[in-house]
Amino acid sequence: MSLQALFFYLFAFVAVASAFMVIWAKNPVHSVLFLILTFVNAAGLFLLTGAEFLAMILLVVYVGAVAVLFLFVVMMLDIDFAKLRATALEYAPVGVLIGLVVAAELVIVVGGATIDPELAKTPAMPIPSLAERTNTAALGDVLYTHYVYFFQIAGLVLLVAMIGAIVLTIRHREDIKRQNIARQVARTPETAISVVNPKPGEGL
């Protein structure tokens, strides 16, 4: 067995095992840590295929930002996880349906490669060699030319999701004093101060 095959099996086994532990761990903090381990091993698999740019993006974006954000949110929020587990059965039918859809997609992909072994050797676009261009430049050419509209739609979906999350979580509290710039600018001496003449004994 070559060294590359050995690393492939090592990264693949740890990635699958840690992905299973993400949903099996009872502590949400442990689930996020297993998720980070999954991302790291997936980045190793990308390196074995020569896609160092995707490996770097996976580590920087997902491990360095998204997963760490998940970890801080889980640790800072006071969530009753026992109550969430008690109501988990309500979403079991939807989860089973999604699982069946994903399983059907995997069967179609694996079955297609089995029926037509030459399918994987005939990509839709030619892959340039590293001597011609790096995979970063080739990936940029594909994203910003042939798939530029899909790339922009994905960005808009993420933008809408971010705005929706902000709108759903923001709360207007009446007991907090807020600054009204327009009201402050429109103030005049007559509305800013009030001159009174208190009677003797009625002052402060």
Residue frames as a rotation matrix with the C-alpha (Angstrom) as fourth column:
MET 1
0.578 0.816 0.000 0.00
0.816 -0.578 0.000 0.00
0.000 0.000 -1.000 0.00
SER 2
-0.205 -0.665 0.719 1.37
0.619 -0.657 -0.431 3.38
0.758 0.357 0.546 -0.99
LEU 3
-0.811 -0.181 -0.556 1.75
0.565 -0.484 -0.668 6.26
-0.148 -0.856 0.495 1.42
GLN 4
-0.842 0.539 0.007 -0.94
-0.498 -0.784 0.371 8.27
0.205 0.309 0.929 -0.38
ALA 5
-0.115 0.818 -0.563 -3.45
-0.090 0.556 0.826 5.41
0.989 0.145 0.010 -0.08
LEU 6
-0.393 -0.095 -0.915 -2.59
0.825 0.402 -0.396 5.02
0.405 -0.911 -0.080 3.60
PHE 7
-0.958 0.031 -0.286 -3.29
0.111 -0.876 -0.469 8.71
-0.265 -0.481 0.836 4.28
PHE 8
-0.597 0.794 -0.114 -6.49
-0.515 -0.271 0.813 8.50
0.615 0.544 0.570 2.24
TYR 9
-0.015 0.602 -0.799 -7.88
0.379 0.742 0.552 5.67
0.925 -0.295 -0.239 4.35
LEU 10
-0.608 -0.267 -0.747 -6.74
0.792 -0.136 -0.596 7.41
0.058 -0.954 0.294 7.54
PHE 11
-0.962 0.252 -0.104 -8.41
-0.245 -0.967 -0.076 10.74
-0.120 -0.048 0.992 6.67
ALA 12
-0.414 0.857 -0.306 -11.53
-0.427 0.114 0.897 9.04
0.804 0.502 0.319 5.34
PHE 13
-0.178 0.336 -0.925 -11.98
0.648 0.747 0.147 6.82
0.740 -0.574 -0.350 8.41
VAL 14
-0.734 -0.139 -0.664 -11.49
0.640 -0.468 -0.610 9.68
-0.226 -0.873 0.432 10.88
ALA 15
-0.903 0.427 -0.042 -13.79
-0.413 -0.838 0.357 11.97
0.118 0.340 0.933 8.86
VAL 16
-0.212 0.865 -0.455 -16.63
-0.154 0.430 0.890 9.40
0.965 0.259 0.042 8.75
ALA 17
-0.236 0.080 -0.969 -16.20
0.840 0.519 -0.161 8.49
0.489 -0.851 -0.190 12.43
SER 18
-0.874 -0.117 -0.471 -16.15
0.376 -0.777 -0.505 12.12
-0.307 -0.619 0.723 13.59
ALA 19
-0.733 0.680 -0.023 -19.16
-0.504 -0.520 0.690 12.94
0.458 0.517 0.723 11.37
PHE 20
-0.069 0.698 -0.713 -21.05
0.322 0.692 0.646 10.11
0.944 -0.185 -0.273 13.06
MET 21
-0.422 -0.156 -0.893 -20.05
0.903 0.018 -0.430 11.46
0.083 -0.988 0.134 16.47
VAL 22
-0.962 0.125 0.244 -21.41
-0.104 -0.990 0.097 14.90
0.254 0.068 0.965 15.53
ILE 23
-0.134 0.991 0.012 -24.94
-0.627 -0.095 0.774 13.49
0.768 0.096 0.634 15.67
TRP 24
0.231 0.202 -0.952 -24.24
0.383 0.880 0.280 10.87
0.894 -0.429 0.126 18.35
ALA 25
-0.762 -0.607 -0.227 -22.60
0.451 -0.245 -0.858 13.04
0.465 -0.756 0.460 21.02
LYS 26
0.187 0.875 -0.447 -24.93
0.955 -0.055 0.292 14.12
0.231 -0.481 -0.846 23.81
ASN 27
0.102 -0.238 -0.966 -23.00
0.526 -0.811 0.255 17.29
-0.845 -0.534 0.043 24.62
PRO 28
0.922 0.303 0.241 -23.46
0.358 -0.429 -0.829 19.99
-0.148 0.851 -0.504 21.92
VAL 29
0.574 -0.785 -0.231 -19.96
-0.711 -0.618 0.336 21.34
-0.406 -0.029 -0.913 22.60
HIS 30
-0.250 -0.647 0.721 -18.51
-0.129 0.760 0.637 17.92
-0.960 0.066 -0.273 21.84
SER 31
0.471 0.492 0.732 -20.58
0.664 0.349 -0.662 17.80
-0.581 0.798 -0.162 18.63
VAL 32
0.970 -0.143 -0.197 -19.02
-0.227 -0.825 -0.518 21.05
-0.088 0.547 -0.833 17.43
LEU 33
0.123 -0.983 0.138 -15.53
-0.754 -0.002 0.657 19.80
-0.645 -0.184 -0.741 18.27
PHE 34
-0.145 -0.108 0.983 -16.18
0.357 0.921 0.154 16.62
-0.923 0.374 -0.095 16.28
LEU 35
0.846 0.469 0.254 -17.45
0.423 -0.301 -0.855 18.82
-0.324 0.831 -0.453 13.43
ILE 36
0.634 -0.705 -0.318 -14.13
-0.716 -0.690 0.102 20.70
-0.291 0.164 -0.943 13.45
LEU 37
-0.258 -0.731 0.632 -12.30
-0.352 0.680 0.643 17.37
-0.900 -0.056 -0.432 13.32
THR 38
0.333 0.459 0.824 -14.43
0.616 0.556 -0.559 16.36
-0.714 0.693 -0.097 10.33
PHE 39
0.983 0.030 -0.179 -13.53
-0.097 -0.748 -0.657 19.57
-0.153 0.663 -0.732 8.49
VAL 40
0.232 -0.972 -0.029 -9.82
-0.799 -0.207 0.565 19.07
-0.555 -0.108 -0.825 9.17
ASN 41
-0.320 -0.341 0.884 -9.83
0.095 0.916 0.389 15.53
-0.943 0.209 -0.261 7.77
ALA 42
0.663 0.574 0.480 -11.88
0.574 0.022 -0.819 16.65
-0.480 0.819 -0.315 4.76
ALA 43
0.784 -0.472 -0.404 -9.22
-0.568 -0.808 -0.156 19.29
-0.252 0.351 -0.902 4.13
GLY 44
-0.205 -0.876 0.435 -6.63
-0.515 0.475 0.713 16.50
-0.832 -0.078 -0.549 4.21
LEU 45
0.075 0.322 0.944 -8.59
0.598 0.743 -0.301 14.62
-0.798 0.587 -0.137 1.55
PHE 46
0.964 0.250 -0.090 -8.66
0.099 -0.653 -0.751 17.75
-0.247 0.715 -0.654 -0.60
LEU 47
0.330 -0.919 -0.213 -4.88
-0.791 -0.393 0.470 18.01
-0.516 0.013 -0.857 -0.27
LEU 48
-0.262 -0.423 0.867 -4.47
0.031 0.894 0.446 14.44
-0.965 0.144 -0.221 -1.46
THR 49
0.424 0.502 0.754 -6.41
0.767 0.244 -0.594 15.27
-0.482 0.830 -0.281 -4.63
GLY 50
-0.511 -0.743 0.433 -4.26
0.859 -0.456 0.232 18.34
0.025 0.490 0.871 -5.31
ALA 51
0.237 0.665 0.708 -6.95
0.479 -0.714 0.510 20.90
0.845 0.219 -0.488 -4.44
GLU 52
-0.529 -0.546 -0.649 -4.95
0.824 -0.149 -0.547 22.88
0.202 -0.824 0.529 -1.92
PHE 53
-0.838 0.272 0.474 -7.11
-0.234 -0.962 0.139 25.98
0.494 0.006 0.870 -2.40
LEU 54
0.206 0.968 -0.141 -10.29
-0.284 0.197 0.938 24.14
0.936 -0.154 0.316 -1.35
ALA 55
0.147 -0.236 -0.961 -8.43
0.805 0.593 -0.022 22.67
0.575 -0.770 0.277 1.63
MET 56
-0.858 -0.508 -0.074 -7.31
0.468 -0.717 -0.516 26.14
0.209 -0.477 0.853 2.71
ILE 57
-0.508 0.756 0.412 -10.82
-0.487 -0.647 0.587 27.56
0.710 0.097 0.697 2.28
LEU 58
0.347 0.655 -0.671 -12.24
0.181 0.655 0.733 24.69
0.920 -0.376 0.109 4.33
LEU 59
-0.163 -0.489 -0.857 -9.84
0.940 0.187 -0.286 25.37
0.300 -0.852 0.429 7.18
VAL 60
-0.953 -0.287 0.094 -10.02
0.256 -0.933 -0.254 29.16
0.161 -0.218 0.963 7.11
VAL 61
-0.524 0.815 0.248 -13.75
-0.550 -0.546 0.632 29.63
0.650 0.195 0.734 6.50
TYR 62
0.375 0.806 -0.459 -15.40
-0.180 0.549 0.816 26.65
0.909 -0.224 0.351 8.12
VAL 63
0.195 -0.359 -0.913 -12.98
0.852 0.524 -0.024 25.70
0.487 -0.773 0.408 10.89
GLY 64
-0.744 -0.653 -0.140 -11.70
0.639 -0.634 -0.436 29.20
0.196 -0.413 0.889 11.59
ALA 65
-0.859 0.449 0.245 -15.05
-0.446 -0.892 0.069 31.00
0.250 -0.050 0.967 11.42
VAL 66
-0.026 0.974 -0.224 -18.21
-0.610 0.162 0.776 28.93
0.792 0.157 0.590 11.14
ALA 67
0.209 0.105 -0.972 -17.37
0.434 0.881 0.188 26.07
0.876 -0.461 0.139 13.49
VAL 68
-0.773 -0.521 -0.361 -15.79
0.564 -0.306 -0.767 28.37
0.289 -0.797 0.530 16.06
LEU 69
-0.694 0.617 0.370 -18.88
-0.599 -0.781 0.179 30.58
0.399 -0.097 0.912 15.88
PHE 70
0.256 0.772 -0.582 -21.05
-0.205 0.632 0.747 27.51
0.945 -0.072 0.320 16.49
LEU 71
-0.192 -0.423 -0.885 -18.89
0.725 0.547 -0.419 26.65
0.662 -0.722 0.202 19.49
PHE 72
-0.981 -0.189 0.047 -19.17
0.118 -0.769 -0.629 30.12
0.155 -0.611 0.776 21.05
VAL 73
-0.368 0.917 0.155 -22.93
-0.706 -0.384 0.594 30.29
0.604 0.109 0.789 20.41
VAL 74
0.279 0.463 -0.841 -23.52
0.130 0.849 0.511 26.90
0.951 -0.252 0.177 21.98
MET 75
-0.404 -0.536 -0.741 -21.38
0.795 0.196 -0.575 27.77
0.453 -0.821 0.347 25.00
MET 76
-0.990 -0.036 0.134 -22.89
-0.019 -0.920 -0.392 31.23
0.137 -0.390 0.910 25.54
LEU 77
-0.280 0.958 0.056 -26.60
-0.656 -0.234 0.717 30.51
0.700 0.164 0.695 25.00
ASP 78
-0.773 0.137 0.619 -28.56
-0.500 0.469 -0.728 29.02
-0.391 -0.872 -0.294 27.86
ILE 79
-0.198 0.669 -0.717 -30.44
-0.826 0.280 0.490 26.36
0.528 0.689 0.497 25.93
ASP 80
0.032 0.313 0.949 -32.43
-0.757 0.628 -0.181 23.61
-0.653 -0.713 0.257 27.57
PHE 81
-0.560 -0.351 -0.750 -31.08
-0.799 0.469 0.377 20.69
0.219 0.810 -0.543 25.55
ALA 82
-0.905 0.300 0.301 -33.14
0.120 0.859 -0.497 18.16
-0.408 -0.414 -0.814 27.50
LYS 83
0.044 0.966 -0.254 -36.29
-0.121 -0.247 -0.961 19.87
-0.992 0.073 0.106 26.24
LEU 84
0.009 -0.102 -0.995 -34.94
-0.969 -0.247 0.016 19.88
-0.247 0.964 -0.101 22.69
ARG 85
-0.909 -0.364 -0.206 -34.23
-0.402 0.896 0.191 16.15
0.115 0.257 -0.960 22.84
ALA 86
-0.604 0.741 0.292 -37.74
0.169 0.478 -0.862 15.52
-0.779 -0.471 -0.414 24.19
THR 87
0.411 0.793 -0.450 -39.29
-0.270 -0.366 -0.891 17.24
-0.870 0.488 0.064 21.16
ALA 88
-0.543 -0.720 -0.432 -36.88
-0.643 0.025 0.766 15.68
-0.540 0.694 -0.476 18.65
LEU 89
-0.675 0.317 0.667 -39.36
0.436 0.900 0.014 12.93
-0.596 0.300 -0.745 17.76
GLU 90
0.365 0.854 -0.370 -41.68
0.155 -0.448 -0.880 15.54
-0.918 0.264 -0.296 16.29
TYR 91
0.381 -0.313 -0.870 -39.16
-0.830 -0.531 -0.173 16.18
-0.408 0.788 -0.462 13.51
ALA 92
-0.337 -0.542 0.770 -38.29
-0.206 0.840 0.502 12.51
-0.919 0.010 -0.395 12.97
PRO 93
0.452 0.524 0.721 -40.55
0.558 0.465 -0.688 12.05
-0.696 0.714 -0.083 9.87
VAL 94
0.954 -0.147 -0.262 -38.99
-0.283 -0.734 -0.618 15.05
-0.102 0.663 -0.742 8.14
GLY 95
0.096 -0.986 0.133 -35.51
-0.850 -0.011 0.527 13.81
-0.518 -0.164 -0.840 9.03
VAL 96
-0.130 -0.073 0.989 -36.28
0.173 0.980 0.095 10.35
-0.976 0.183 -0.115 7.68
LEU 97
0.821 0.489 0.293 -37.60
0.385 -0.097 -0.918 11.87
-0.421 0.867 -0.268 4.44
ILE 98
0.716 -0.628 -0.306 -34.48
-0.693 -0.693 -0.199 13.98
-0.087 0.355 -0.931 3.97
GLY 99
-0.145 -0.795 0.589 -32.31
-0.601 0.544 0.585 10.96
-0.786 -0.269 -0.557 4.74
LEU 100
0.241 0.313 0.919 -34.09
0.461 0.796 -0.392 8.91
-0.854 0.518 0.048 2.08
VAL 101
0.991 0.108 -0.074 -33.60
-0.002 -0.551 -0.834 11.69
-0.131 0.827 -0.547 -0.49
VAL 102
0.330 -0.942 -0.068 -29.87
-0.912 -0.337 0.235 11.92
-0.245 -0.015 -0.970 0.29
ALA 103
-0.187 -0.371 0.910 -29.55
-0.202 0.921 0.334 8.11
-0.961 -0.122 -0.247 0.17
ALA 104
0.658 0.484 0.577 -31.30
0.465 0.342 -0.817 8.05
-0.592 0.806 0.000 -3.22
GLU 105
0.876 -0.388 -0.286 -28.89
-0.483 -0.713 -0.509 10.68
-0.006 0.584 -0.812 -4.55
LEU 106
-0.051 -0.939 0.341 -25.91
-0.828 0.231 0.511 8.66
-0.558 -0.256 -0.789 -3.35
VAL 107
0.054 0.140 0.989 -27.28
0.224 0.963 -0.148 5.52
-0.973 0.230 0.021 -4.97
ILE 108
0.937 0.324 0.127 -27.75
0.203 -0.212 -0.956 7.38
-0.283 0.922 -0.265 -8.27
VAL 109
0.571 -0.791 -0.220 -24.20
-0.819 -0.566 -0.093 8.74
-0.051 0.233 -0.971 -8.18
VAL 110
-0.289 -0.712 0.640 -22.57
-0.629 0.646 0.434 5.43
-0.722 -0.277 -0.634 -7.21
GLY 111
0.258 0.470 0.844 -24.81
0.314 0.786 -0.533 3.48
-0.914 0.402 0.055 -9.57
GLY 112
0.965 0.088 -0.248 -24.02
-0.181 -0.462 -0.868 5.78
-0.191 0.883 -0.429 -12.46
ALA 113
0.155 -0.982 -0.106 -20.30
-0.978 -0.168 0.122 5.34
-0.138 0.085 -0.987 -11.92
THR 114
-0.306 -0.232 0.923 -20.76
-0.300 0.944 0.138 1.57
-0.904 -0.234 -0.359 -11.70
ILE 115
0.601 0.614 0.512 -22.88
0.318 0.404 -0.858 1.30
-0.733 0.678 0.047 -14.85
ASP 116
0.862 -0.332 0.382 -20.63
0.273 -0.332 -0.903 3.59
0.427 0.883 -0.196 -16.87
PRO 117
0.481 -0.727 -0.491 -17.05
0.752 0.054 0.656 3.50
-0.450 -0.685 0.573 -15.49
GLU 118
-0.408 -0.667 0.624 -15.91
0.894 -0.432 0.122 5.95
0.188 0.607 0.772 -18.16
LEU 119
0.583 0.733 0.351 -18.29
0.633 -0.680 0.370 8.59
0.510 0.007 -0.860 -16.81
ALA 120
0.776 -0.322 -0.543 -15.80
0.351 -0.494 0.795 9.89
-0.524 -0.807 -0.270 -14.28
LYS 121
-0.258 -0.951 0.173 -13.15
0.668 -0.046 0.742 10.19
-0.698 0.307 0.647 -16.99
THR 122
-0.439 0.185 0.879 -15.28
0.776 -0.415 0.475 12.49
0.453 0.891 0.038 -19.14
PRO 123
-0.401 0.284 -0.871 -15.79
0.640 -0.593 -0.488 15.72
-0.656 -0.753 0.056 -17.16
ALA 124
0.644 0.741 0.190 -17.95
0.682 -0.445 -0.580 18.49
-0.345 0.504 -0.792 -18.51
MET 125
0.906 -0.420 -0.044 -14.93
-0.408 -0.842 -0.352 20.80
0.111 0.337 -0.935 -18.66
PRO 126
0.458 -0.808 -0.370 -11.28
0.384 0.556 -0.737 19.88
0.801 0.195 0.565 -19.24
ILE 127
0.938 -0.214 -0.273 -9.14
0.224 -0.227 0.948 20.03
-0.265 -0.950 -0.165 -16.12
PRO 128
0.667 -0.744 0.038 -5.91
-0.414 -0.413 -0.811 21.97
0.619 0.526 -0.583 -16.74
SER 129
0.415 -0.629 -0.657 -2.68
0.731 0.661 -0.171 20.50
0.542 -0.409 0.734 -15.50
LEU 130
0.718 -0.178 -0.673 -0.70
0.509 -0.525 0.682 22.18
-0.475 -0.832 -0.286 -12.73
ALA 131
-0.400 -0.903 0.157 1.95
0.767 -0.236 0.596 23.09
-0.501 0.359 0.787 -15.28
GLU 132
-0.339 0.348 0.874 -0.58
0.713 -0.511 0.480 25.19
0.614 0.786 -0.074 -17.20
ARG 133
-0.133 0.374 0.918 -2.51
-0.452 -0.847 0.280 26.84
0.882 -0.378 0.282 -14.36
THR 134
-0.981 -0.135 0.138 -3.02
-0.177 0.344 -0.922 26.38
0.077 -0.929 -0.362 -10.66
ASN 135
-0.519 0.840 -0.159 -6.31
0.786 0.542 0.298 24.93
0.337 0.030 -0.941 -9.45
THR 136
-0.301 0.391 -0.870 -7.12
0.545 -0.678 -0.493 28.29
-0.782 -0.623 -0.009 -7.83
ALA 137
-0.680 0.004 -0.733 -7.05
-0.490 -0.747 0.450 30.07
-0.546 0.665 0.510 -11.17
ALA 138
-0.902 0.366 -0.231 -8.92
0.027 0.580 0.814 27.22
0.432 0.728 -0.533 -12.88
LEU 139
-0.422 0.772 -0.475 -11.60
0.899 0.289 -0.328 27.26
-0.116 -0.566 -0.816 -10.18
GLY 140
-0.372 0.242 -0.896 -11.96
0.112 -0.946 -0.303 31.03
-0.921 -0.213 0.325 -10.57
ASP 141
-0.892 0.026 -0.451 -12.37
-0.444 -0.230 0.866 30.68
-0.081 0.973 0.217 -14.33
VAL 142
-0.732 0.644 -0.220 -15.14
0.486 0.721 0.493 28.13
0.477 0.254 -0.841 -13.89
LEU 143
-0.311 0.637 -0.705 -17.00
0.858 -0.130 -0.497 30.02
-0.409 -0.759 -0.506 -11.15
TYR 144
-0.183 0.177 -0.967 -16.89
0.068 -0.979 -0.192 33.47
-0.981 -0.101 0.167 -12.71
THR 145
-0.803 -0.031 -0.595 -17.60
-0.574 -0.226 0.787 32.45
-0.159 0.974 0.164 -16.30
HIS 146
-0.703 0.512 -0.493 -19.75
-0.023 0.677 0.736 29.34
0.711 0.529 -0.464 -16.70
TYR 147
-0.094 0.667 -0.739 -21.40
0.863 0.425 0.274 29.42
0.496 -0.612 -0.616 -13.27
VAL 148
-0.917 -0.330 0.225 -21.40
0.200 -0.868 -0.455 33.14
0.345 -0.372 0.862 -12.52
TYR 149
-0.237 0.905 0.353 -25.22
-0.554 -0.425 0.716 33.35
0.798 -0.026 0.602 -12.27
PHE 150
0.519 0.381 -0.765 -25.44
0.321 0.743 0.588 30.39
0.792 -0.551 0.263 -9.91
PHE 151
-0.425 -0.765 -0.484 -22.62
0.809 -0.081 -0.583 31.91
0.407 -0.639 0.653 -7.87
GLN 152
-0.848 0.163 0.504 -24.48
-0.234 -0.969 -0.080 35.22
0.476 -0.186 0.860 -7.58
ILE 153
0.209 0.973 -0.099 -27.75
-0.374 0.173 0.911 33.44
0.904 -0.153 0.400 -6.70
ALA 154
0.227 -0.202 -0.953 -25.97
0.737 0.675 0.032 31.56
0.636 -0.710 0.302 -3.92
GLY 155
-0.825 -0.564 -0.048 -24.64
0.479 -0.650 -0.589 34.87
0.301 -0.509 0.806 -2.59
LEU 156
-0.504 0.724 0.471 -28.13
-0.541 -0.690 0.481 36.40
0.673 -0.013 0.740 -2.65
VAL 157
0.415 0.648 -0.639 -29.55
0.103 0.664 0.741 33.39
0.904 -0.373 0.208 -0.80
LEU 158
-0.195 -0.573 -0.796 -26.92
0.904 0.209 -0.372 33.78
0.380 -0.792 0.477 1.92
LEU 159
-0.923 -0.121 0.365 -27.63
0.036 -0.972 -0.231 37.52
0.383 -0.200 0.902 2.11
VAL 160
-0.049 0.985 0.163 -31.37
-0.505 -0.165 0.847 36.93
0.861 -0.041 0.506 2.50
ALA 161
0.380 0.138 -0.914 -30.68
0.536 0.773 0.340 34.29
0.754 -0.619 0.220 5.15
MET 162
-0.635 -0.679 -0.367 -28.47
0.712 -0.332 -0.618 36.71
0.298 -0.654 0.695 7.07
ILE 163
-0.773 0.414 0.480 -31.06
-0.394 -0.907 0.147 39.51
0.497 -0.075 0.865 6.93
GLY 164
0.240 0.914 -0.328 -33.80
-0.243 0.384 0.891 37.09
0.940 -0.134 0.314 7.97
ALA 165
0.038 -0.300 -0.953 -31.79
0.816 0.560 -0.144 35.91
0.577 -0.772 0.266 10.96
ILE 166
-0.920 -0.392 0.018 -31.21
0.324 -0.784 -0.530 39.52
0.222 -0.481 0.848 12.03
VAL 167
-0.465 0.820 0.335 -34.89
-0.570 -0.566 0.595 40.43
0.678 0.086 0.730 11.63
LEU 168
0.351 0.654 -0.670 -36.05
0.069 0.695 0.716 37.37
0.934 -0.298 0.199 13.56
THR 169
-0.024 -0.448 -0.894 -33.66
0.905 0.369 -0.210 37.85
0.424 -0.814 0.397 16.46
ILE 170
-0.861 -0.305 0.407 -33.86
0.152 -0.918 -0.368 41.63
0.486 -0.255 0.836 16.91
ARG 171
0.004 0.852 -0.524 -36.26
0.959 0.145 0.243 42.76
0.283 -0.504 -0.816 19.62
HIS 172
-0.329 -0.008 0.944 -37.55
0.027 -1.000 0.001 46.23
0.944 0.026 0.329 20.35
ARG 173
-0.258 0.162 -0.953 -37.55
0.940 0.270 -0.208 46.86
0.223 -0.949 -0.221 24.08
GLU 174
0.468 0.575 0.671 -39.57
0.400 -0.815 0.419 49.74
0.788 0.072 -0.612 25.44
ASP 175
0.931 -0.066 -0.359 -37.60
0.335 -0.236 0.912 50.03
-0.145 -0.969 -0.198 28.70
ILE 176
-0.066 -0.997 0.046 -34.39
0.893 -0.038 0.449 51.09
-0.445 0.071 0.893 26.92
LYS 177
0.566 0.184 -0.804 -33.70
-0.020 -0.971 -0.237 54.74
-0.824 0.150 -0.546 26.13
ARG 178
0.093 -0.483 0.871 -32.69
0.943 0.324 0.079 55.27
-0.320 0.814 0.486 22.50
GLN 179
-0.520 -0.403 -0.753 -31.22
0.168 -0.913 0.373 58.25
-0.838 0.067 0.542 20.75
ASN 180
0.461 0.687 0.561 -33.43
0.798 -0.046 -0.601 60.09
-0.387 0.725 -0.570 18.25
ILE 181
-0.570 -0.821 0.023 -31.13
0.735 -0.497 0.462 62.15
-0.368 0.280 0.887 16.03
ALA 182
-0.433 0.456 0.777 -33.90
0.569 -0.531 0.628 63.95
0.699 0.714 -0.029 14.14
ARG 183
0.665 0.715 -0.214 -35.60
0.599 -0.340 0.725 65.01
0.446 -0.610 -0.655 17.37
GLN 184
0.240 -0.656 -0.716 -32.32
0.772 -0.318 0.551 66.29
-0.589 -0.685 0.430 18.79
VAL 185
-0.727 -0.538 0.426 -31.50
0.685 -0.530 0.500 68.31
-0.043 0.655 0.754 15.67
ALA 186
-0.191 0.761 0.621 -35.01
0.489 -0.475 0.732 69.86
0.851 0.443 -0.282 15.61
ARG 187
0.171 0.261 -0.950 -34.76
0.981 -0.131 0.140 71.13
-0.087 -0.957 -0.278 19.20
THR 188
0.092 -0.076 0.993 -35.15
0.261 -0.960 -0.098 74.85
0.961 0.268 -0.069 19.82
PRO 189
-0.875 -0.443 0.195 -34.48
-0.045 -0.328 -0.944 76.89
0.482 -0.834 0.267 22.96
GLU 190
-0.238 0.867 0.437 -38.20
-0.926 -0.338 0.167 77.01
0.293 -0.365 0.884 23.61
THR 191
0.711 0.545 -0.445 -38.51
-0.440 0.838 0.324 73.21
0.549 -0.035 0.835 23.62
ALA 192
-0.035 -0.829 -0.558 -35.13
0.185 0.543 -0.819 72.52
0.982 -0.132 0.134 25.21
ILE 193
-0.912 -0.310 -0.269 -35.63
0.325 -0.146 -0.934 74.39
0.251 -0.939 0.234 28.48
SER 194
0.190 0.980 0.065 -38.55
0.567 -0.163 0.807 75.31
0.801 -0.117 -0.587 30.64
VAL 195
-0.823 -0.452 0.344 -38.37
0.057 -0.668 -0.742 78.42
0.566 -0.591 0.575 32.85
VAL 196
0.237 0.894 -0.380 -40.62
0.605 0.170 0.778 78.27
0.760 -0.415 -0.500 35.91
ASN 197
-0.446 -0.275 0.851 -41.10
-0.426 -0.772 -0.473 80.56
0.787 -0.573 0.227 38.88
PRO 198
-0.193 0.397 -0.897 -41.70
0.617 0.760 0.204 78.33
0.763 -0.514 -0.391 41.90
LYS 199
0.604 0.483 0.634 -43.39
-0.239 -0.649 0.722 79.72
0.760 -0.588 -0.276 44.96
PRO 200
-0.290 -0.739 0.608 -41.51
-0.851 -0.092 -0.517 79.87
0.438 -0.667 -0.602 48.24
GLY 201
-0.242 0.109 0.964 -41.29
-0.733 0.631 -0.255 76.41
-0.636 -0.768 -0.073 49.75
GLU 202
0.753 0.590 0.293 -42.18
-0.233 0.655 -0.719 74.59
-0.615 0.473 0.630 46.50
GLY 203
0.363 -0.701 -0.614 -38.70
-0.910 -0.124 -0.397 74.44
0.202 0.702 -0.682 45.01
LEU 204
0.327 -0.336 -0.883 -36.38
-0.094 0.919 -0.384 71.50
0.940 0.209 0.269 44.92
